[in-house]
Amino acid sequence: MTSGEHVRTDLDPALHAVAAAVANSGLAPMVELGPEDARARVRGSAQSCAPGPEVAEVSTHRIGAGVGVRLYRPSASTAAGTIVHFHGGGWVTGDLDYADATCRMLADEAGVAVVSVDYRLAPEHPFPAAIDDAESVMDWVAAGSESLTGPVVVSGDSAGGNLAAVCAARSRTGAGPDVIGQVLIYPVVDTDLGRESYAANSGVFLGTREMAWFLDHYCPDAADRSSPLVSPLRDTDLSGLPPTVVVVGGHDPLRDEGVEYAERLTARGVAVELLEFPSLPHGFLQFTGVSAAAADAAARIVRAAAALFDHRGAQERATQGGVHA
């Protein structure tokens, strides 16, 4: 794992300006809105995200009655496999458009198909509905639907990172496709809101009140929150997980749990790359159109995701005697 002591620089000036504008807007806090109004507000901020690159094809598909996917085909296929991506939004907000730019970047950089998952949202569909949908999509990919192939890398941001981690853990049982990597972007991996990073970083796009609001909608039964299906960090055995990229921001309340997850995976022998962005807050992928630092971070993340396919290829070549000095 590439890591070091926590370095927290000043908040990126462009995002400081955005946060100040939000604070001075007079808008009611998200925690005072109903879910539909919160979703509308998130959709209204989409212009802050730079559009992703052109890809060869984008199509939508239904899986059963409850879940849909958006499938991105790269302009040039340079590796075998598929990325399954889960959007963020606290399990309450977010949609396929929320993840569009990220999925385009992933497809373009990795040269593989990307499946973006439109899982059901809380509180209309609380835990474990989103997990059920995630597993259905993973099984759909494993079945070779739409000519998709393995191996699979799972990715997601925030609550989507939570779902990606749950899917990666499930793959150890042999269910679903062959998962060779996970990319967890400022993920929710625990439900402890008392960590130091919450105290230090609440107030820039996400804080203790907002996270409690999300959890109350998604997982209203507090007894369920200690389950690894909600808090992957609390899994008693993190061994056997695939190579992992964990992304954290220096101004993110979720920073500490992400770093701890990376450290615990490393202790169990999992290959981990920890990408730390000291000047960035939670949710920075949604601000690549206004922040050069966020755009640079997004580029680094998709390169790290693409490298997971390269890692598998290098392993296979070595096994077959195809790697030479």
C-alpha positions as CSV (number, residue, x, y, z in Angstrom):
1,M,0.0,0.0,0.0
2,T,1.3,3.4,-0.9
3,S,0.5,5.6,2.2
4,G,2.0,7.9,4.7
5,E,1.0,10.3,7.5
6,H,-2.1,12.3,6.9
7,V,-1.3,15.5,5.0
8,R,-4.2,17.9,4.9
9,T,-3.6,21.0,2.8
10,D,-5.9,24.0,2.4
11,L,-9.2,23.2,0.7
12,D,-8.9,23.6,-3.1
13,P,-9.7,27.2,-3.8
14,A,-12.3,26.4,-6.5
15,L,-14.2,24.1,-4.2
16,H,-13.8,26.5,-1.3
17,A,-15.7,29.1,-3.5
18,V,-18.4,26.5,-4.3
19,A,-18.8,25.6,-0.6
20,A,-19.0,29.3,0.3
21,A,-21.6,30.0,-2.4
22,V,-23.7,27.1,-1.1
23,A,-23.4,28.3,2.5
24,N,-24.5,31.8,1.5
25,S,-27.3,30.7,-0.9
26,G,-30.0,30.7,1.7
27,L,-31.1,27.2,0.6
28,A,-32.4,24.9,3.3
29,P,-29.9,22.2,4.3
30,M,-30.4,18.8,2.6
31,V,-31.3,17.2,5.9
32,E,-34.3,19.5,6.1
33,L,-35.6,18.3,2.7
34,G,-37.6,15.2,1.7
35,P,-35.9,12.6,-0.5
36,E,-37.5,13.9,-3.7
37,D,-36.4,17.5,-3.1
38,A,-32.9,16.3,-2.2
39,R,-32.7,14.3,-5.4
40,A,-33.7,17.3,-7.4
41,R,-31.1,19.4,-5.8
42,V,-28.4,16.9,-6.6
43,R,-29.5,16.7,-10.2
44,G,-29.4,20.5,-10.3
45,S,-25.7,20.6,-9.6
46,A,-24.8,18.4,-12.5
47,Q,-23.3,21.4,-14.5
48,S,-20.3,21.4,-12.1
49,C,-19.2,18.0,-13.5
50,A,-17.2,18.1,-16.8
51,P,-18.7,15.8,-19.4
52,G,-16.8,12.6,-20.0
53,P,-15.2,11.5,-23.3
54,E,-17.1,10.1,-26.3
55,V,-17.5,6.3,-26.3
56,A,-18.5,4.0,-29.1
57,E,-22.0,3.1,-27.7
58,V,-24.3,3.8,-24.8
59,S,-27.3,1.7,-24.2
60,T,-29.8,1.0,-21.4
61,H,-31.2,-2.4,-20.2
62,R,-33.6,-3.7,-17.7
63,I,-32.7,-6.5,-15.3
64,G,-35.9,-7.9,-13.9
65,A,-38.6,-5.5,-12.7
66,G,-36.5,-3.4,-10.3
67,V,-33.1,-2.4,-11.7
68,G,-31.8,-0.9,-14.8
69,V,-28.3,-0.4,-16.2
70,R,-26.5,1.9,-18.6
71,L,-23.9,0.1,-20.7
72,Y,-20.9,2.0,-22.1
73,R,-18.8,0.5,-24.9
74,P,-15.3,1.9,-25.3
75,S,-14.1,3.4,-28.6
76,A,-11.2,1.0,-28.5
77,S,-11.3,-2.3,-26.6
78,T,-7.8,-2.7,-25.1
79,A,-8.4,-5.3,-22.4
80,A,-10.7,-8.2,-21.6
81,G,-13.3,-7.6,-18.9
82,T,-16.0,-5.3,-17.6
83,I,-16.2,-2.6,-14.9
84,V,-19.4,-2.6,-12.8
85,H,-19.9,0.9,-11.3
86,F,-22.2,2.1,-8.5
87,H,-23.1,5.8,-8.3
88,G,-22.9,7.7,-5.1
89,G,-25.6,9.8,-3.3
90,G,-26.0,8.3,0.1
91,W,-28.3,5.4,-1.2
92,V,-31.0,8.2,-1.3
93,T,-30.0,10.4,-4.2
94,G,-28.0,10.0,-7.4
95,D,-28.8,8.2,-10.6
96,L,-27.2,7.1,-13.9
97,D,-26.6,10.7,-15.0
98,Y,-24.8,11.3,-11.7
99,A,-22.2,8.7,-12.8
100,D,-22.1,9.4,-16.5
101,A,-18.9,11.3,-16.8
102,T,-17.0,8.8,-14.5
103,C,-18.3,5.8,-16.5
104,R,-17.2,7.4,-19.7
105,M,-13.7,8.0,-18.3
106,L,-13.5,4.5,-17.0
107,A,-14.5,3.0,-20.4
108,D,-12.2,5.2,-22.3
109,E,-9.1,4.7,-20.1
110,A,-9.5,1.0,-19.3
111,G,-10.7,0.0,-22.8
112,V,-13.5,-2.2,-21.4
113,A,-17.2,-2.1,-21.2
114,V,-18.7,-0.3,-18.2
115,V,-22.0,-1.2,-16.6
116,S,-23.5,1.6,-14.5
117,V,-26.1,0.4,-12.0
118,D,-29.4,2.2,-11.4
119,Y,-30.1,0.5,-8.1
120,R,-33.3,1.3,-6.1
121,L,-33.1,4.2,-3.7
122,A,-34.1,4.6,0.0
123,P,-36.2,5.3,1.8
124,E,-38.7,3.8,-0.6
125,H,-36.4,0.8,-0.9
126,P,-34.3,0.6,2.3
127,F,-31.5,-1.9,3.0
128,P,-30.9,-4.5,1.6
129,A,-32.7,-3.5,-1.6
130,A,-29.7,-1.8,-3.1
131,I,-27.5,-4.8,-2.4
132,D,-30.1,-7.1,-3.9
133,D,-30.0,-5.0,-7.1
134,A,-26.2,-4.9,-7.1
135,E,-26.0,-8.7,-6.8
136,S,-28.6,-9.1,-9.6
137,V,-26.4,-7.0,-11.9
138,M,-23.3,-8.9,-11.0
139,D,-25.1,-12.2,-11.8
140,W,-26.3,-10.6,-15.1
141,V,-22.8,-9.8,-16.1
142,A,-21.5,-13.2,-15.0
143,A,-24.1,-14.8,-17.3
144,G,-22.5,-13.0,-20.3
145,S,-25.5,-10.8,-21.0
146,E,-25.0,-8.4,-23.9
147,S,-21.8,-10.3,-24.7
148,L,-20.1,-8.9,-21.6
149,T,-17.0,-10.8,-20.5
150,G,-15.0,-11.2,-17.3
151,P,-13.0,-10.6,-15.4
152,V,-14.8,-7.8,-13.5
153,V,-13.6,-4.7,-11.6
154,V,-16.2,-3.2,-9.3
155,S,-16.1,0.5,-8.6
156,G,-18.2,3.2,-6.9
157,D,-18.1,6.5,-5.1
158,S,-19.4,7.1,-1.5
159,A,-22.4,4.9,-1.0
160,G,-21.6,3.3,-4.4
161,G,-18.2,2.5,-3.0
162,N,-20.0,0.7,-0.2
163,L,-22.0,-1.4,-2.6
164,A,-18.8,-2.2,-4.6
165,A,-17.1,-3.4,-1.5
166,V,-20.0,-5.6,-0.6
167,C,-20.0,-7.1,-4.1
168,A,-16.2,-7.7,-3.9
169,A,-16.7,-9.5,-0.6
170,R,-19.5,-11.6,-2.0
171,S,-17.3,-12.7,-4.9
172,R,-15.1,-14.7,-2.4
173,T,-18.0,-17.2,-2.1
174,G,-17.8,-17.9,-5.8
175,A,-21.1,-16.1,-6.6
176,G,-21.2,-13.8,-9.6
177,P,-18.4,-13.0,-11.9
178,D,-14.6,-13.2,-11.3
179,V,-13.8,-10.0,-9.5
180,I,-10.2,-9.0,-9.9
181,G,-10.3,-5.6,-8.4
182,Q,-12.3,-2.9,-6.5
183,V,-12.0,0.8,-6.8
184,L,-13.5,2.5,-3.8
185,I,-13.8,6.3,-4.2
186,Y,-14.3,8.1,-0.8
187,P,-16.3,5.0,0.2
188,V,-18.7,4.5,3.1
189,V,-17.2,1.5,4.8
190,D,-18.4,2.1,8.4
191,T,-21.3,3.7,10.2
192,D,-19.3,5.2,13.1
193,L,-19.8,9.0,12.9
194,G,-17.5,9.7,15.8
195,R,-14.2,9.5,14.0
196,E,-11.8,12.3,14.1
197,S,-12.2,13.1,10.4
198,Y,-15.9,13.7,11.0
199,A,-15.0,16.3,13.7
200,A,-12.4,17.9,11.4
201,N,-14.1,17.9,8.1
202,S,-17.9,18.2,8.6
203,G,-19.3,21.1,6.7
204,V,-17.9,20.9,3.2
205,F,-20.6,19.1,1.2
206,L,-21.0,16.3,3.7
207,G,-20.9,16.1,7.5
208,T,-22.2,14.2,10.5
209,R,-25.8,15.5,10.1
210,E,-26.0,14.6,6.4
211,M,-24.5,11.1,7.0
212,A,-26.9,10.4,9.8
213,W,-29.8,11.5,7.5
214,F,-28.6,9.1,4.8
215,L,-28.2,6.2,7.2
216,D,-31.6,6.9,8.8
217,H,-33.2,6.6,5.3
218,Y,-31.1,3.6,4.1
219,C,-30.8,1.5,7.2
220,P,-33.3,2.7,9.8
221,D,-32.7,-0.4,12.0
222,A,-29.6,0.6,13.9
223,A,-28.9,-3.1,14.7
224,D,-28.3,-3.7,11.0
225,R,-25.5,-1.1,10.8
226,S,-22.9,-3.3,12.3
227,S,-23.4,-5.9,9.6
228,P,-20.5,-6.1,7.0
229,L,-23.3,-5.6,4.4
230,V,-23.6,-2.0,5.7
231,S,-20.2,-1.5,7.3
232,P,-17.6,-3.6,5.2
233,L,-14.9,-2.4,7.6
234,R,-16.5,-4.6,10.3
235,D,-16.0,-7.8,8.4
236,T,-14.1,-10.1,10.8
237,D,-12.0,-11.5,7.9
238,L,-10.9,-9.3,5.1
239,S,-8.6,-11.8,3.5
240,G,-9.1,-13.0,0.0
241,L,-10.3,-9.7,-1.4
242,P,-9.0,-8.6,-4.8
243,P,-6.4,-5.9,-5.4
244,T,-8.0,-2.6,-4.2
245,V,-7.7,1.1,-4.9
246,V,-9.0,3.3,-2.1
247,V,-9.4,7.0,-2.7
248,V,-9.7,9.5,0.1
249,G,-9.8,13.3,0.3
250,G,-8.1,15.3,3.0
251,H,-11.3,17.3,3.7
252,D,-13.6,14.3,3.7
253,P,-15.4,13.2,6.9
254,L,-15.1,9.6,5.5
255,R,-11.3,9.9,5.2
256,D,-10.4,8.0,8.4
257,E,-12.6,4.9,7.7
258,G,-11.2,4.7,4.1
259,V,-7.7,4.8,5.4
260,E,-8.4,2.2,8.1
261,Y,-10.0,-0.1,5.5
262,A,-6.9,0.2,3.3
263,E,-4.7,-0.6,6.3
264,R,-6.7,-3.6,7.4
265,L,-6.8,-5.0,3.9
266,T,-3.0,-4.6,3.6
267,A,-2.6,-6.4,7.0
268,R,-4.6,-9.4,5.5
269,G,-2.3,-9.6,2.5
270,V,-4.5,-7.7,0.0
271,A,-2.7,-5.5,-2.5
272,V,-3.8,-1.9,-1.9
273,E,-3.2,1.4,-3.6
274,L,-4.2,4.3,-1.4
275,L,-4.8,7.5,-3.3
276,E,-4.9,10.5,-1.1
277,F,-5.9,14.0,-2.3
278,P,-5.1,16.4,0.6
279,S,-6.9,19.5,-0.8
280,L,-10.1,17.8,-1.8
281,P,-13.5,17.2,0.0
282,H,-16.0,14.4,-0.3
283,G,-17.8,14.2,-3.6
284,F,-15.1,15.9,-5.7
285,L,-15.9,13.8,-8.8
286,Q,-19.0,15.9,-9.2
287,F,-16.9,19.1,-9.5
288,T,-14.4,18.3,-12.3
289,G,-15.9,21.1,-14.4
290,V,-14.9,23.8,-11.9
291,S,-11.9,22.4,-10.1
292,A,-8.6,21.5,-11.9
293,A,-7.5,19.6,-8.8
294,A,-10.7,17.5,-8.9
295,A,-10.2,16.8,-12.7
296,D,-6.6,15.7,-12.1
297,A,-7.7,13.4,-9.3
298,A,-10.4,11.9,-11.5
299,A,-7.8,11.2,-14.2
300,R,-5.5,9.4,-11.6
301,I,-8.4,7.3,-10.4
302,V,-9.4,6.0,-13.8
303,R,-5.7,5.2,-14.5
304,A,-5.5,3.2,-11.3
305,A,-8.7,1.3,-12.3
306,A,-7.3,0.5,-15.7
307,A,-4.1,-0.8,-14.1
308,L,-6.1,-3.5,-12.3
309,F,-6.7,-5.1,-15.7
310,D,-3.1,-4.8,-16.5
311,H,-2.2,-6.4,-13.2
312,R,-4.3,-9.5,-14.0
313,G,-2.8,-9.7,-17.5
314,A,0.8,-9.5,-16.0
315,Q,-0.1,-12.3,-13.6
316,E,-1.5,-14.5,-16.4
317,R,1.5,-13.9,-18.6
318,A,3.9,-14.8,-15.8
319,T,1.9,-18.0,-15.0
320,Q,2.1,-19.0,-18.7
321,G,5.8,-18.2,-18.9
322,G,5.1,-15.2,-21.0
323,V,7.1,-12.7,-18.9
324,H,10.7,-12.3,-19.8
325,A,13.5,-10.3,-18.3
